[in-house]
Amino acid sequence: MVEGDSQQLSSQDVELRRELKLRHVNMFAIAGSIGTGLAIGTGKPLAAGGPGRLFISYILVGFCVYCVMTTFKRDGNFFDYEKCIQWLRYSIC
């Protein structure tokens, strides 16, 4: 940092806004439940197999999830949403 470039910000200079929406609260809830499930569900495998096997299994499952999500992304890029919406409108009406 160069001298003279530092600025002192007082509490009056910074404005914070409260814009927590329902989707943010839902994401916090999902993340909390996943984290709690991982922490509680790790006990038996850790005792039975040790930390090495648990780490390897997390890596393998993470890689499988990554492959599935990449496949969804690839399929989503080639999917024609407009034709699907037209088909749904035709089939419903």
C-alpha positions in Angstrom: 0.0 0.0 0.0 1.3 3.4 -0.9 1.3 6.2 1.7 -1.5 8.6 1.2 -3.7 6.1 -0.6 -5.2 4.7 2.6 -8.5 6.1 3.5 -10.2 6.0 6.9 -13.8 4.9 6.6 -16.1 5.9 9.4 -19.4 4.2 10.2 -21.2 7.1 8.5 -19.4 6.5 5.2 -20.5 2.9 4.9 -24.2 2.0 4.3 -25.4 -1.5 4.8 -28.6 -2.8 3.4 -30.7 -5.6 4.7 -31.8 -7.5 1.5 -32.0 -11.1 2.7 -34.5 -12.8 0.4 -36.3 -16.1 0.8 -33.9 -17.9 -1.5 -30.9 -16.9 0.7 -32.6 -18.3 3.7 -33.4 -21.5 1.9 -29.8 -21.8 0.8 -28.6 -21.3 4.4 -31.0 -24.0 5.5 -29.9 -26.5 2.9 -26.2 -25.8 3.6 -26.8 -26.3 7.3 -28.6 -29.5 6.9 -26.0 -30.9 4.5 -23.2 -29.9 6.9 -24.9 -31.4 9.9 -25.6 -34.6 8.0 -22.0 -34.9 7.0 -20.7 -34.3 10.5 -23.1 -36.8 12.1 -22.8 -39.4 9.3 -19.0 -39.4 9.4 -18.8 -41.1 12.8 -19.3 -44.8 12.0 -17.2 -44.8 8.7 -14.4 -43.0 10.5 -14.4 -45.5 13.3 -14.6 -48.5 11.0 -12.2 -47.5 8.2 -10.1 -44.7 9.5 -9.4 -41.2 8.1 -7.7 -42.4 4.9 -10.5 -44.5 3.6 -13.0 -41.8 4.5 -11.0 -39.2 2.6 -10.7 -41.5 -0.4 -14.5 -42.2 -0.4 -15.2 -38.4 -0.2 -13.0 -37.8 -3.2 -14.6 -40.6 -5.2 -18.2 -39.4 -4.4 -17.2 -35.8 -5.2 -15.8 -36.9 -8.5 -19.0 -38.8 -9.3 -21.1 -35.7 -8.4 -18.8 -33.6 -10.6 -19.3 -35.9 -13.5 -23.1 -35.9 -13.1 -23.3 -32.1 -12.9 -21.0 -31.7 -15.9 -23.4 -34.0 -17.9 -26.4 -32.0 -16.8 -24.6 -28.8 -17.9 -23.7 -30.3 -21.3 -27.3 -31.6 -21.9 -28.7 -28.3 -20.8 -26.7 -26.4 -23.4 -28.2 -28.6 -26.2 -31.7 -28.5 -24.9 -34.1 -26.2 -26.9 -36.3 -24.6 -24.2 -38.6 -22.7 -26.6 -39.8 -25.9 -28.3 -40.3 -27.5 -24.9 -42.5 -24.6 -23.7 -44.5 -24.7 -27.0 -45.0 -28.4 -26.6 -46.1 -28.0 -23.0 -48.6 -25.3 -24.0 -50.0 -27.5 -26.7 -50.3 -30.5 -24.5 -51.9 -28.7 -21.6 -54.4 -26.6 -23.6 
